[in-house]
């Protein structure tokens, strides 16, 4: 699956990435948390992620980098839960051409959901609208982030690309947005923007 082809088309889609932090969270392990995050919230995050997967999403689920860290645990977990048939794909954000991506998105409606430092993308993507998520405990502001993102999409009034970079909360926001409005391109980008900004 080629990310640029997906973004260049007119068909709406949604994609969430499942990597190291998401699997740690699903297994209830503290490694899912960022430094300084309160482990008391981990059970709620675990349950929320489980609800997404057990709901059998009809959109794309990507195996992100870090999943191999778990060896057979992830495939065995998915098989035991009856979720190994969900149509998992390789992460299309892992190897994307920076210049081609920026050129493709530069003239299109774009909502960037992520930490405030991503505002630096404004120099490269002047039409982008930003919805900030906190650097820690993004899960606790999930509802507020969803409302702000939907408001941004309402203001745009046409199909937009929504990129989400909110740690393990990204998979939850993809699910939330997909359930509310399937007319957009909704993409969990992980660390894609950070990689592009650093080059």
Helices and strands as residue ranges (DSSP letters): H 3-8, E 13-18, H 20-26, G 30-32, G 39-41, H 42-54, E 60-63, G 67-70, H 73-80, E 88-90, H 98-106, E 110-114, G 116-123, E 128-132, G 138-141, H 142-156, E 161-165, H 169-180, E 185-188, H 192-197
